[in-house]
Amino acid sequence: MQNLKDELITVESLDTALLDEIKKREWWQGSLIPTTDLSNWLEDDKGVDWWVIATQPCNIYNPDFHKVPVFEVVAACEITECLARMVKGDDPRLLHLEVQADSEIKALQIEIQKRKWLPRNLLAKLSAPKFHIRDTEPNNDANWPKKTWFDNFVGWMARSYTRIALPDDFNLALKKSKIEDIFKEKLAKHHDQLYGIYLVVDQDSDDEWLGRLGDMPPPYLLEIMLVTYEDSDPESLKNELVQHLFEKKVSDPDDKDKKLIRAELANRYHVRIIKQAISAKTMAGVNLLELKRYVRYSYVDHLSNSSEATGD
């Protein structure tokens, strides 16, 4: 019995010492580890410059190394600059963000499908991190809502598990009707104004659908809400969206000599949308109860056609 007590005391002392070293280095979710620091534990992964800690701080600092023996990292490479369409977490597999240490700023591309688990006690042995993913403080930058790098990172990671899949038939209809082009190209030009695009997809029939949204069969009824930053005019973006959907004409894929509006084309593919279903609000004008009805639009959200999900 005494030997067991001594063994437990030794384990607890070791855990305490390891935890103290981790705290001393100030590891946190979003801390960056250079690839070279992990060369003894991970095989050389071409194109990976950094490994970003994805594990939550409560697990990083858990006192029991038996209960929480590992932590998770996700791969990142350095890029010249962040692309506006890649910073909000709409792409399900790639995210662009900035990290800063003192006056040095780096732009990174994080790839969610390159992830590793490592022994947590490594954090007590590695050099203290120089770079961390952090949000810009509101009192330091008037554009802080557009530079919430940590919030974007955490939300993007979370949506890799919680993203609601839209029906394949619906996604295909968006593509064929060229409504997808509005989201990915026309509205993307206003990235400094637009926070996000939100959709409500219902069945356009008298039959109530009680299954999963991703399995919902056509026909569909579509609502669109644009959410803008506080320094932007939501009405101007709404008007532009209405013009693209109901006024400007595109070529008919079945008859190149014919032109029609996108709303008519979408209806051909069993997606009905009306002007009254288009809205736009600032971030402050949207409440959580309202958002429960909506799905945030991601550039690619197919159930089966995953080859299109790379963002290339």
SULDAZI-V696942 format. One line per field, one symbol per residue. phi: phi as a letter, one per 40 degrees, with the letter a starting at -180 (. if undefined). psi: psi as a letter, one per 30 degrees, with the letter a starting at -180 (. if undefined). burial: + if it has 9 or more other C-alpha atoms within 8 Angstrom, else -. Layout:
phi=???
psi=???
burial=???
This chain:
phi=.ccccccccccccccccccccccccfcadgcbbcdccbccbbccbdgccabbcbccdccdbccbcccbcbbbbbcabcbcaccdcbccgcccbbbbabbbbfccbbbbbbbccbbbbbccccccbccdccbbcbcccdcbaccdccbcccccccccccccbbdccccdcccccccccgcdccccbccccbccbccabbbbbbccaccccbccdcbccccbbbbbbcbbcccbcccccccccccccbbcbbccccaccbbacccccccccgbbabdccbaaacdccbbccccccbbccbdbaccbccccccgc
psi=eeeeeeeeeeeeeeeeeeeeeeeefhklkfkkkkeffgfffkljjkfkelkkkfkkefeegkfjfeeifllklkkklklelkkefgffgekffkkklklkjcfkkkklkkjffjklklkffeffflkkkeklklkkkeffkfgefghieeeeeeeeeeffefkkklkeeeeeeeeefgeeeeefeefffhffekelkkkkjlkilfkkkgakefgkllllkkkkkkkllfgljfeeeeeeeeeeefekllkkffjffkklleeeeeeeghjkklefgklklleffkleeeffflkkkkekhkeeifffgfg.
burial=--------------++-++++++-+-+++++++++--++--------++++++++---++++--+--++++++++++++--+---++++++++++++++++----+++++++--+--+-++-++----+-++++++-+-----+---+++-++-+++-+-----++++-++-++++++++++++-+++--+-++++++++--++--------++-+-++++++++++++--+++--++--++++++-++-++------+++++-+++-+++++---+++++++--+----+--++-+-+++++-----+-+-
